[in-house]
Structure formats: structure tokens, C-alpha cells
């Protein structure tokens, strides 16, 4: 169904933002590597990939890096 709404980036999606909020805790508790963390975010958002979304990827990677540092 076409709604006429356009999202420019996944960073505007509530499920993605919620996953990013929980990412640091997930990484620390699961001792997750980057690939596992990426898969977890995709699972939380019910999507297959967001690597082509530069804004979403940057936000994910920055959050992941801050968790492992």
C-alpha cells in the first residue's frame, strides 16, 4: 500500500531508533562482534539490511564502537 510518505533514512524509523538505544547493552551482555550486532539490529527492525543507508550505518557503527571501546 502506498501512503505517499517518504523516509529518507532508517534513522527516522522508531524500531531502528529503539534498536540503537538497546545496542550498547546488547553488545556488552552478549559480547557481540560487529556482524552479530548488525544482525541483531536488523532483527529488531524486521529488515534484511541497512548498510546502504549511510546515516543509519554511521549511527549504528558509532554506537557499536562506543560500546566496545
N, C-alpha and C positions, 0 to 999 in steps of 0.2 A: 504494500500500500504506500503510495507516495503522499507525503504530508506537506511537501513544499519547504520543509526545514532543511537547512544545510549545516552540517557540522564541519568546521574547518580542521578540527583536530580532536583526537580522542581525549585530550586534556579537558574538554568541555563535558565529558560523559561522567555522570555520577558514579557509575560502577567502577570506572577506571580510577577516579579520584579516591574512592573508598579503598580500592586495592593498594594504591600508592601509600595511603595513610597506614595501612597494615603491613606494608612490605618490610620495613625495618624489623619489626617484631618477628615476622616470618623468617627472615634471613638469620636472625640471631638464634631463634629457637630451633630451627631445622638445620643450622649450619649450611645453608643453601649456597650453591655456586650461582653464577650469573644465569646460566641456562635454566636451572631449576627455578630461580626466582622469576625469570621471564615467563616460563610455562605456568607458574602459579598465578601471575598477573593475568595472563590470557584466560586461564581457567576461571578466575574470579569475574572476569568481564564477559565470559562466554563468547570469546573471539578466537581466531586462529593465529593472528599476528598483528603487531603494530610497529614492526621495525621500519616500515616505510614512512611512518608518521614521525617526522623529525622532532617535533615538540614533545610528543608522548615518549619517544625513545630517550631523548635528553633528560626528561623528568625522571623516567624510570632509572636510567643509568646513574644519574646524580644521587638519587635516593639509595640505590643499591650500594654505590661506592661509599656513601656516608655510613651505611650500616656495617660494612666490612672493615672500614678504617679504624 
